[in-house]
Amino acid sequence: MTNTEALLTEEVGVAGNRRRRPKRDPLTRGVRVKETKADRVFVIAAYILLSVFLLVVLLPLLNIVASSLSSPQAVSSGRVLFWPVDFTFRGYVEALGNPAILRGFGNSVFYTVAGTLISVVGTVAIAYPLSRAGLFGRKAITGGVVFTMLFTGGVIPMYLVVQSLGLLDTRWSMLLPNAIGVWQVIIAIVYFRSSVPDEVYEAAQLDGASELRILWTIVVPLAKPLLAVVALMYAIMQWNSYFDALLYLRDADLQPLQLVLRGLLILNDAGGGGDVAEQLRRRELADLLRYSTVVIATIPMLVAYPFVAKYFNKGIMVGAVKG
């Protein structure tokens, strides 16, 4: 067994011992701490406040889902509240049959998957060297990275840079300009420093492992909670991004779903022409498509969240004081 494997085995054993629940003292078993009146008031106030926040978030979602499952006439007349009226799947049938929505959905999936992969790899590539104490100029480089979070050039300089690089109206304009988030880099630096002991690095170097091998075989496996949380952050940003597409993309074949949804919500792209009855029918259908498209745009993130939720307890404790 090499020095690295021995140290890793020891770390896993120590972590396993820490996770073991200590035995309760028989003398304190069944003893309850007396709750004061102030504690009860605080708990009740906390539950009331959390319930209000839950209703503020949940009720609009229920209204959107109910409207997407209602008839166009019920939606346009405002008869839908939190339960579908004249239940129908017509909104989803029309949305999934719309080429612009399907094309935008496919583009959003591509931008999210490719952009998240590029962002996570770039974040690890920046954070890992900056987490090593032996890196020459580490403090200065870290300060430069943090400086870009506090002070930015703005929209116009960024547009000019993208234009000068020839990225306008290309998929790269959605993947590269905002690929690295400084906040995610800081989180990764703190995680690498606190979760990987220096002894593991030293043992790996004594075994002749290169920095890339240490990163791939030791650091990355230990950083799964970090990678999951950071990947979800980047995925949400990529999926909900529409401003970059509004600036850099003119070709409708490259536009993501969020830009298509913006057209339905704001610009009312329902088409014109025809008699009054036809215009009314199109207007009612456009109102229904808005709600159906919002639900379709929300589902992928709701489906992806449970797969990384188990890592959040570890990920949110990055940098916390441990006893």
ABEGO torsion letter per residue (X at the ends): XBAAAAAAAAAAAAAAAAABBBBBBAAABGBBBBBBAAAAAAAAAAAAAAAAAAAAAAAAAAAAAAAAABBAAAAAAGABBABBBGBBAAAAAAAAABAAAAAAAAAAAAAAAAAAAAAAAAAAAAAAAAABAABBGAAAAAAAAAAAAABBAEAAAAAAAAAAAGABGBAAAAAAAAABBAAAAAAAAAAAAAABBAAAAAAAAAAGBBAAAAAAAAAAAAAAAAAAAAAAAAAAAAAABAAAAAAABABAAABBAAAAAAAAAAAGBAEBEEBAAAAAAAAAAAAAAAAAAAAAAAAAAAAAAAAAAAAAAAAAABGBBBX
